[in-house]
Amino acid sequence: MNYLKKLEQEAEKYFSNYSGDPYEYEFEQYNNYEGNKKLTFAETSFVINVNNTGTTDEDVSIFGAYKNLFKPNFGLPANVTVGCEEVEYTQLLQQVSTNPLLVKGIKFLTDNPNQVRNTLIFEREDIGSSEKSTLQPLRFRSVNQQRDNEIDLPGIKFPLDGKVTLRTKVLSNTSLTLIFFVAAKADLSLAVIGQNPIKSV
C-alpha cells in the first residue's frame, strides 16, 4: 500500500467525505445516549461564548469559516458577540478550515433557562449541495441533571471544518456557552514529513 493511500484510509476512519463520499452526520444518536453521563472539562475541549446584549432575540451562526470569517463581526448582529476562550475566534475558524476536528460531545450552558428550548441547527454547505440536521437540547435532559440551565449532549458527533455552521436563536440579554469535546484532529503539516496527519486525542 502506498503512503498516500494509507493517509486516505486513516482520514476516512475519522472524517466522513474526506475522499468525496457522502457526508454522514451523527448529530442525533439518541439510541446510544447515556442519560446519566456527565461531560467534564478536558484538555481536548474548547469553549465558545455567545452573548446577546440586545433587547430582541437574534439568529446566530457559529463557525462557518468559509462564509463568515471575513464578514464584519462574523456576520452576526452588532449586539451579538462570539469568542473562543482558548484562542482568538478568528484563529479557530482559520485552523478548522485547514485542519478539521472531530467533535464528540457538547456541554450546553446558559444564564437563561429558556434558552435550552431553542433548536440547534447544524448545516454543511458545499459547492452545489447543502445538508442540514436539527437537534433539540431538551431531548437530552437527564433526571440526574438538576440545573435547568445546563444540558450535556454526549451522543453528538460531527466533523468540524470550514463548511460546517451551527445556528440557533439566542434570546435577548442572554449568554450561551458551548463546550465542544474533541475526539480527533488533523494536522496536515505532518503529512509532508511522512507522519499520520490524523490523531486521536
C-alpha positions, 0 to 999 in steps of 0.5 A: 500500500502506498503512503498516500493511500494509507493517509486516505484510509486513516482520514476516512476512519475519522472524517466522513467525505474526506475522499468525496463520499457522502457526508454522514452526520451523527448529530442525533444518536439518541439510541446510544445516549447515556442519560446519566453521563456527565461531560467534564472539562478536558484538555481536548475541549474548547469553549465558545461564548455567545452573548446577546446584549440586545433587547430582541432575540437574534439568529446566530451562526457559529463557525462557518469559516468559509462564509463568515470569517471575513464578514464584519463581526462574523456576520452576526448582529452588532449586539451579538458577540462570539469568542473562543476562550482558548484562542482568538475566534478568528484563529479557530475558524482559520485552523478548522478550515485547514485542519478539521476536528472531530467533535464528540460531545457538547456541554450546553450552558446558559444564564437563561433557562429558556434558552435550552428550548431553542433548536440547534441547527447544524448545516454543511454547505458545499459547492452545489449541495447543502445538508442540514440536521436539527437537534433539540437540547431538551431531548437530552435532559437527564433526571440526574441533571438538576440545573435547568440551565445546563444540558450535556449532549454526549451522543453528538458527533460531527466533523468540524471544518470550514463548511460546517455552521451551527445556528440557533436563536439566542434570546435577548440579554442572554449568554450561551456557552458551548463546550465542544469535546474533541475526539480527533484532529488533523494536522496536515503539516505532518503529512509532508514529513511522512507522519499520520496527519490524523490523531486521536486525542 
